[in-house]
Amino acid sequence: MSASPGSVPLVTGAEVASAAELLRGVVRRTPLENSRALADRVGGPVLLKCENLQRTGSFKIRGAYTRIARLTDAERARGVVAASAGNHAQGVALAARELGAEATVFMPDTAPLPKLAATRGYGATVRLGGLSLVEPLLSAAAFAEETGSVFIHPFDHPDVVAGQGTVGLEVLEQCPDVATVVVCTGGGGLVSGVAAAVKDARPGVRVVAVQAEGAAAFPGSLARGRPVALESMSTMADGIAVAAPTDLTLAHVAGLVDEVRTVTEEDLSRALLFCLERAKLVVEPAGVAAVAAVLADPGAFPAPVVAIVSGGNIDPVLMLKVVQHGMAAAGRYLSLRVSVPDRPGSLAGLLQACAAVSANVLSIEHQRTTTRLAVGEVEVAAVLETQGPDHAADVVAALARAGYAPTAD
């Protein structure tokens, strides 16, 4: 390891390369897919590193396997324990099974059902408790103390960072002329490892960390020069909702990462919808953070750009909600109110006017008691599906030309 400015040893490129040898035949070398739609926005090549197609659906197997494989036989015999909202849980469960160790994983009560089922499917014992990751982390630490099991932290260990860094090695091999690597970031294990690998081989490549705006612990911690926990978090991206980095990951980000950016919930929704529609990839909200950053500010990323798509484990119910949110954020839903005469045929006339401009009616309701109405009028509130902001504007204009006075909600 090399020394960081804050005296915390940093993982080296050689250590990442060693982890890559250990992981050979264990993890999948995930594909790098061109995104023409993003390239058009950026003005140069943009590629997606599809870790959502990795074993267990995320990069977490890389760090978990590296950490558990380097335990002694005696340590593995005592078993391993972890705390996770889902992706790290699956990585630990599968790695432990492959290496013959018993795994116990503490997860919050709110853990997505697919992640919960998959963790159990890989053979781990799952214990639920708490509404966030705080309680499972405390429970896992207590369990390790009581039983002698080895606690496998999701990002606070050099072996975990080195394992995650193998994603960066693959990026350099698959795209030798890469100029910018964009990485979704929670606690910082992935971006720390990727930066260690990339900066060792190609110091001029920009590495950008992306956090959810409602769970962005790095900006404040970097400003104060030490890990500072967020008082609260609010984001759909549970996989990167981490209250604070550790000394290890903060040192890597401070010393090796060029920029930390944040994205909004709307940015994440749009990016998830983009991955579904344009890239044909199923990705969870945390996993699209890098894509969200590129979509939100395409001019900020020198090409060729590689955006790491990091997780494909999403609850179908959450996907439905996020897709709907993404549709709204992308201007694909139009909510409006129209006053019409309260007589037979008025609603039919309004619906015909919507149909004439190919606006699909999703919901509709009448309101007769508001003070906004004159006697003999009824207000119709409608939600329409459109083809985007331009089409939505055309719909409003067409209704106005038809004699209505639509008001957008």
C-alpha positions in Angstrom: 0.0 0.0 0.0 1.1 3.6 -0.6 0.6 6.4 1.9 -2.3 8.9 1.5 -2.0 12.6 2.4 -3.8 11.8 5.6 -1.4 8.9 6.4 -4.0 6.2 5.7 -2.4 3.6 3.5 -4.0 3.5 0.0 -4.5 0.3 -2.0 -2.1 0.1 -4.9 -2.5 -0.9 -8.5 -0.4 -4.0 -7.8 -2.8 -5.0 -5.1 -5.8 -4.6 -7.4 -4.0 -6.7 -10.0 -3.4 -9.4 -7.4 -7.1 -9.4 -6.5 -7.8 -9.8 -10.2 -5.8 -13.0 -10.3 -7.6 -14.3 -7.3 -10.9 -13.6 -8.9 -10.1 -15.2 -12.3 -12.8 -17.7 -13.0 -14.9 -16.6 -10.0 -16.4 -13.3 -11.3 -17.7 -12.5 -14.7 -15.8 -10.1 -17.0 -18.8 -7.9 -17.6 -19.4 -6.3 -21.0 -18.7 -2.7 -22.0 -21.7 -1.5 -24.1 -21.7 1.5 -26.4 -24.5 4.0 -25.8 -25.2 6.0 -28.9 -27.9 8.0 -27.1 -25.4 9.2 -24.5 -22.7 9.7 -27.0 -24.9 12.1 -28.9 -25.3 14.2 -25.8 -21.7 14.1 -24.7 -20.2 14.6 -28.2 -18.0 11.5 -28.0 -18.0 7.8 -27.2 -19.9 6.8 -24.0 -19.8 3.2 -22.8 -21.6 1.5 -20.0 -19.7 -1.0 -17.8 -22.5 -3.5 -17.1 -21.8 -4.7 -13.5 -25.6 -5.2 -13.3 -24.8 -8.4 -15.2 -22.3 -9.6 -12.7 -22.9 -12.7 -10.6 -25.3 -11.7 -7.8 -26.3 -8.6 -9.9 -23.6 -6.3 -8.7 -19.8 -5.7 -8.3 -20.0 -6.6 -4.6 -19.0 -10.3 -5.2 -15.6 -9.0 -6.2 -14.7 -7.4 -2.8 -16.5 -10.0 -0.7 -14.8 -12.9 -2.3 -11.3 -11.3 -2.1 -11.8 -10.5 1.6 -13.1 -14.0 2.5 -10.6 -15.8 0.4 -7.7 -14.1 2.2 -8.9 -15.2 5.7 -7.1 -18.0 7.3 -8.6 -21.5 7.4 -9.3 -21.0 11.1 -11.0 -17.7 10.5 -13.2 -19.1 7.8 -14.1 -22.0 10.0 -15.6 -19.5 12.5 -17.9 -18.2 9.8 -18.5 -14.7 8.5 -21.1 -12.1 9.2 -22.2 -9.0 7.3 -24.8 -6.2 7.4 -26.3 -5.0 4.1 -29.5 -3.7 2.4 -29.0 -6.3 -0.3 -26.1 -6.2 -2.8 -23.3 -6.7 -0.3 -25.4 -9.4 1.4 -25.6 -11.4 -1.8 -21.9 -11.0 -2.5 -21.0 -12.2 0.9 -23.5 -15.1 0.8 -22.2 -16.4 -2.6 -18.5 -15.9 -1.7 -19.0 -17.7 1.6 -20.7 -20.6 -0.2 -17.9 -20.8 -2.8 -15.3 -20.8 -0.1 -17.0 -23.2 2.3 -17.8 -20.7 5.1 -21.0 -20.2 7.0 -22.5 -16.8 6.5 -24.9 -14.8 8.6 -26.3 -11.6 7.2 -28.2 -8.9 9.1 -30.6 -6.9 6.9 -33.1 -4.1 7.6 -36.8 -4.9 7.6 -37.1 -2.7 4.5 -34.7 -4.7 2.4 -36.1 -5.4 -1.1 -37.7 -8.8 -1.4 -35.6 -9.9 -4.4 -32.4 -9.1 -2.5 -33.6 -10.9 0.6 -34.7 -14.0 -1.3 -31.4 -14.1 -3.3 -29.3 -13.8 -0.1 -31.1 -16.8 1.4 -30.9 -18.6 -1.9 -27.1 -18.4 -1.8 -27.2 -20.2 1.5 -26.8 -17.4 4.1 -28.8 -17.2 7.3 -30.6 -13.9 7.2 -31.7 -11.9 10.3 -34.0 -8.9 9.9 -34.3 -5.8 12.1 -34.4 -2.0 11.8 -35.6 0.5 9.3 -32.1 1.5 8.0 -28.7 -0.1 7.9 -27.7 1.3 11.3 -29.4 -1.4 13.3 -28.1 -4.3 11.2 -24.5 -3.0 11.4 -24.8 -2.9 15.2 -26.3 -6.3 15.3 -23.7 -7.7 13.0 -20.9 -6.3 15.2 -22.4 -7.7 18.3 -22.9 -11.1 16.6 -19.2 -11.1 15.6 -18.2 -10.3 19.2 -20.4 -13.1 20.6 -19.6 -15.9 18.1 -16.1 -15.1 16.8 -17.4 -14.8 13.2 -15.4 -12.5 11.0 -17.2 -9.3 10.1 -17.0 -8.5 6.4 -17.5 -4.8 6.0 -19.0 -3.6 2.8 -16.2 -1.2 2.0 -13.9 -0.6 5.0 -11.1 -3.0 4.3 -8.1 -3.0 1.8 -9.0 -6.4 0.4 -12.6 -5.3 -0.3 -11.3 -2.1 -2.0 -8.8 -4.1 -4.1 -11.5 -6.5 -5.1 -13.8 -3.8 -6.2 -10.9 -2.1 -8.0 -10.8 -5.0 -10.5 -13.7 -3.3 -12.3 -11.3 -0.4 -13.0 -8.7 -2.8 -14.5 -11.3 -4.2 -16.8 -12.4 -0.8 -17.9 -8.8 0.1 -18.9 -8.4 -3.2 -20.8 -11.7 -2.8 -22.6 -11.4 0.9 -23.3 -7.7 1.8 -23.4 -8.3 5.4 -24.5 -10.9 6.2 -21.8 -10.7 9.8 -20.6 -13.3 9.8 -17.8 -14.6 7.0 -15.5 -17.9 7.8 -13.7 -18.7 5.7 -10.6 -21.8 5.5 -8.4 -20.7 6.0 -4.8 -22.1 5.2 -1.4 -19.5 4.3 1.2 -16.8 4.6 -1.4 -15.5 1.1 -1.8 -16.0 0.8 -5.5 -14.8 4.3 -6.4 -11.8 3.8 -4.1 -10.7 0.6 -5.8 -11.5 1.9 -9.3 -9.4 5.1 -8.7 -6.6 3.0 -7.3 -6.4 0.9 -10.4 -7.0 3.7 -12.9 -4.7 6.3 -11.4 -1.9 3.8 -11.1 -1.9 2.9 -14.8 -3.3 6.1 -16.3 -2.9 9.1 -14.0 -4.5 11.5 -16.5 -7.9 9.7 -16.6 -10.5 11.6 -14.7 -12.4 9.6 -12.0 -15.7 11.1 -11.0 -17.7 9.8 -8.0 -21.5 10.3 -8.1 -23.7 10.3 -5.0 -27.5 10.6 -4.5 -28.2 14.2 -3.4 -30.2 12.9 -0.4 -27.4 10.7 0.8 -24.2 12.5 -0.1 -21.8 12.0 2.7 -18.5 12.7 0.9 -18.8 16.4 0.2 -19.2 17.3 3.9 -16.5 14.8 5.0 -14.1 16.0 2.4 -14.7 19.6 3.5 -13.9 18.7 7.1 -11.1 16.3 6.4 -12.6 13.5 8.3 -15.7 11.2 8.1 -18.8 13.1 9.1 -22.1 11.2 9.3 -25.2 12.6 7.8 -28.0 13.4 10.2 -30.6 11.9 7.9 -30.9 10.4 4.4 -33.7 10.3 1.9 -33.2 8.6 -1.5 -34.7 5.8 -3.5 -31.2 4.6 -4.2 -30.9 2.3 -1.1 -27.7 0.7 -2.4 -25.7 4.0 -2.0 -27.5 5.3 1.0 -24.5 5.3 3.4 -24.4 7.9 6.2 -20.6 8.3 6.2 -17.4 7.1 4.5 -14.6 5.6 6.6 -11.0 6.8 7.0 -10.0 4.3 4.3 -12.4 5.3 1.6 -12.2 9.1 2.4 -8.5 8.9 2.0 -8.8 7.3 -1.4 -11.4 9.8 -2.6 -9.5 12.7 -1.3 -6.2 11.5 -2.8 -7.3 9.9 -6.1 -10.8 11.0 -7.2 -11.0 14.1 -9.3 -14.6 15.2 -8.5 -17.6 14.2 -6.4 -21.0 15.0 -8.0 -24.6 14.6 -6.7 -27.7 13.7 -8.6 -31.4 14.3 -7.7 -34.1 11.8 -7.4 -35.5 13.1 -10.7 -32.1 12.5 -12.3 -32.1 8.9 -11.0 -35.6 8.3 -12.2 -34.8 9.6 -15.7 -31.6 7.5 -15.8 -33.4 4.3 -14.8 -36.0 4.9 -17.5 -33.2 5.7 -20.0 -31.4 2.4 -19.2 -34.6 0.4 -19.7 -35.7 2.1 -22.9 -32.4 3.0 -24.7 -29.9 0.5 -23.3 -32.2 -2.4 -22.6 -30.7 -2.8 -19.1 -32.5 -3.5 -15.9 -30.7 -1.4 -13.2 -31.6 -0.4 -9.7 -31.7 3.3 -8.7 -28.3 3.1 -7.0 -26.8 1.5 -10.0 -27.8 4.3 -12.5 -26.2 7.1 -10.5 -23.3 7.4 -13.0 -25.6 7.4 -16.0 -27.8 10.0 -14.2 -24.8 12.3 -13.8 -23.9 12.1 -17.5 -27.5 12.7 -18.6 -27.9 15.7 -16.2 -24.7 17.4 -17.4 -23.2 15.8 -20.5 -20.8 18.6 -21.2 -18.9 18.0 -18.0 -17.4 14.6 -19.0 -14.5 14.5 -21.5 -14.9 11.5 -23.9 -14.4 8.6 -24.2 -16.5 8.2 -21.0 -17.2 4.9 -19.2 -20.1 5.0 -16.8 -20.2 2.1 -14.4 -23.7 0.6 -14.1 -23.4 -1.2 -10.8 -26.5 -3.0 -9.7 -29.4 -4.9 -11.3 -31.3 -6.0 -8.2 -34.6 -4.1 -8.1 -37.9 -4.9 -6.6 -40.5 -5.0 -9.4 -42.9 -2.9 -7.2 -40.2 -0.2 -6.8 -39.4 -0.4 -10.5 -43.0 0.4 -11.3 -42.9 3.4 -9.0 -39.6 4.6 -10.3 -40.6 4.2 -14.0 -43.7 6.3 -13.3 -41.6 8.9 -11.6 -39.1 8.8 -14.5 -41.9 9.2 -17.0 -43.1 12.3 -15.1 -39.6 13.7 -14.8 -39.1 13.1 -18.6 -42.2 15.1 -19.4 -44.1 12.0 -20.5 -47.1 12.6 -18.2 -49.2 15.8 -18.5 -51.6 16.7 -15.7 -54.1 19.4 -16.6 -57.5 20.9 -15.6 -60.2 22.0 -18.0 -63.5 23.6 -17.4 -66.4 22.4 -19.6 -70.1 22.9 -19.7 -72.0 20.6 -17.4 -74.1 18.9 -20.0 -74.1 15.5 -21.8 -71.4 15.1 -24.4 -68.9 17.7 -23.0 -66.6 15.0 -21.6 -66.8 13.0 -24.8 -65.8 16.1 -26.8 -62.8 16.7 -24.5 -61.6 13.1 -24.8 -62.0 13.3 -28.6 -59.8 16.4 -28.7 -57.2 14.5 -26.7 -57.4 11.5 -29.0 -57.0 13.7 -32.0 -53.5 14.6 -30.9 -52.6 11.1 -29.7 -52.7 11.9 -26.0 -53.5 8.7 -24.0 -55.8 9.4 -21.0 -54.5 7.6 -17.9 -57.0 9.0 -15.4 -59.8 11.5 -15.2 -62.1 12.9 -12.6 -64.9 15.5 -12.3 -65.1 18.4 -9.8 -68.3 20.4 -9.5 -67.9 22.1 -6.1 -64.9 24.3 -6.5 -65.3 28.1 -6.4 -63.2 28.3 -9.6 -66.3 27.2 -11.6 -69.2 29.2 -12.9 -72.8 27.9 -12.5 -73.3 25.2 -15.1 -69.6 24.3 -15.4 -67.7 21.2 -14.3 -63.9 21.0 -14.0 -62.2 17.9 -15.5 -58.8 16.9 -14.0 -56.9 14.6 -16.4 -53.6 12.8 -16.5 -52.4 12.2 -20.0 -49.5 10.1 -21.4 -47.5 12.0 -24.0 -44.5 11.4 -26.1 -42.4 14.0 -24.3 -42.3 17.7 -23.5 -42.7 18.8 -27.1 -45.8 16.6 -27.6 -47.2 17.8 -24.3 -46.9 21.4 -25.4 -48.7 20.4 -28.7 -51.5 18.8 -26.7 -52.1 21.9 -24.6 -52.0 24.1 -27.8 -54.5 21.7 -29.6 -56.9 21.8 -26.7 -56.7 25.6 -26.6 -57.4 25.8 -30.4 -60.4 23.5 -29.8 -61.9 26.1 -27.5 -60.7 24.7 -24.1 -58.6 26.6 -21.6 -56.3 23.9 -20.1 -54.4 24.7 -17.0 -51.4 22.5 -16.3 -51.1 21.2 -12.7 
